[in-house]
Amino acid sequence: MSPRLLAALVHVLTASGAGLALLALLAAARADWQTMFFWLGIALIVDAIDGPLARRVTVEAVLPRWSGERLDLIVDYLTYVAVPAFALCRSDLLPEAFRVAASLTIMLSSLVPFADREAKTADGYFSGFPAVWNMVCLYLFALAPPPMLSLAVVVILIALTFVPILWVHPFRVRRFRPLTMLVTALWGGAAILALANPFPSPFWIQLALLATGAYLIGLGALRWLAGAGGGCRKV
């Protein structure tokens, strides 16, 4: 197979995330939350593998006209932000009076990390909340906290978008990488089990999600406390 065709196929793989976002949106429109998260989960897997594949077949050198990074950002905004924001707007997780405003604010604030050329540190951490609203949305559906508490979580995370607290990238941060990869795999298993059961999830699944999430958040927070803190993000 020619290098150009291989590179083009990687771009097609990345672009398939847009179709997955549409399928997730259609599921959300009919309040089929398990199916919505199924399609978002497939999109997450595609997002995890397309980068390594692109580097392996040197997409940037073979097809320099077409930006895989730009394509990836567009697809990520759909799957990480737009579909989850729609789900929060249509579900009963948030107080009814705040659903539209919260969803609009999520979509607007999430443009900041997507447009920020310095959103990642040299050692692979995200600076500021990285707009992973698909994961936040999963936690809210799985845990089903009171609507006002869910709103408080959303407001805090929106605010943290502008604060350079560090958040770990599970595949790029080298510190504790074997343990982080193990915890990420356990998180993935817990997420799959959450989708296999009705929301809210059974307590043991909730506990697994909370424990793995606490590790991933805590690792970034510890790195930030060790010397990467600072003021608010300039926009």
Buried (B, 14 or more C-beta within 10 A) or exposed (E): EEEEEBBBBBBEBBBBBBEBBEBBBBBBEEEEBBBBBBBBBBBBEBBEEBBEBBEEBEBBEBBEEEBBEEBBBBBBBBBBBBBBBBBBBBBEBBEEEBBEEBBEBBBEBBBBBBEBEEBBBEEBBBBBBBBBBBBBBBBBBBBBBEBEEBBEBBEEBBEBBBBBBBBBBBEBBEEBBEEBEEBBEBBBEBBEBBBEEEBBBEEEBBEBBBEBBEBBBEBBBEBBEEEBEEEEBEE
